Amino acid sequence: MAEKDWCQEAIDLRQLRRDLATGQAVSETRFGEDMVKFAKADPAALDRLISEADRKCDEASGRKTRRRYAIGVRHRPY
């Protein structure tokens, strides 16, 4: 069984997000009553899938994964 190409998966997910945002992902159209029904999607879940695919693509291609660390700030009352 072939391994999944995560880089292509990330590209496809970005295209899907672009299609949803621009209204290209239409699931139903009618011209008699001018009805257009768009595909339902959860943008937050789609963004999580894109970031996961990006991370796995970076791991598969040997690039370092990007990590975010918070900078700690301490207030000292003098």
C-alpha positions in Angstrom: 0.0 0.0 0.0 1.4 3.4 -1.0 2.0 6.0 1.7 -0.1 9.1 1.6 1.5 12.2 0.1 1.0 14.8 2.8 2.4 17.6 0.7 -0.3 17.0 -1.9 -2.9 16.6 0.8 -2.0 20.1 2.1 -2.3 21.6 -1.4 -5.7 19.9 -1.9 -7.0 21.1 1.5 -5.9 24.6 0.7 -7.7 24.4 -2.7 -10.8 23.2 -0.9 -10.7 26.1 1.6 -10.2 28.5 -1.3 -13.2 27.0 -3.1 -15.4 27.3 -0.1 -14.4 30.9 0.6 -15.0 32.0 -3.0 -18.2 30.1 -3.4 -16.9 27.6 -6.0 -17.9 24.6 -3.9 -21.6 24.4 -4.9 -23.5 21.3 -4.1 -26.9 22.2 -5.7 -28.1 24.7 -8.2 -31.5 25.5 -9.7 -32.3 28.1 -12.2 -36.1 28.0 -12.1 -36.3 29.7 -8.6 -32.6 30.8 -8.7 -31.6 28.5 -5.8 -27.9 27.9 -5.0 -26.9 25.7 -2.1 -23.3 25.7 -0.9 -21.4 22.9 0.7 -21.2 23.0 4.5 -17.8 23.1 6.1 -16.2 23.9 9.4 -13.4 26.4 8.7 -11.7 25.7 12.0 -11.6 22.0 11.4 -10.3 22.6 7.9 -7.5 24.8 9.2 -6.5 22.1 11.7 -6.4 19.5 8.9 -4.2 21.9 6.8 -1.8 22.5 9.7 -1.6 18.7 10.4 -0.9 18.0 6.7 1.8 20.7 6.7 3.5 19.2 9.8 3.5 15.7 8.3 4.7 17.1 5.0 7.6 18.8 6.8 8.5 15.5 8.6 8.3 13.5 5.4 10.5 15.8 3.5 13.1 16.1 6.3 12.5 19.7 7.2 12.3 20.8 10.8 8.9 21.1 12.2 7.9 24.6 13.3 7.1 24.9 16.9 5.8 28.0 18.7 7.0 28.8 22.2 5.5 31.5 24.4 7.9 34.0 25.8 7.6 34.3 29.6 7.5 37.7 31.0 7.7 38.4 34.7 6.8 41.6 36.4 9.1 42.6 39.3 7.7 45.2 41.6 10.7 47.3 42.8 
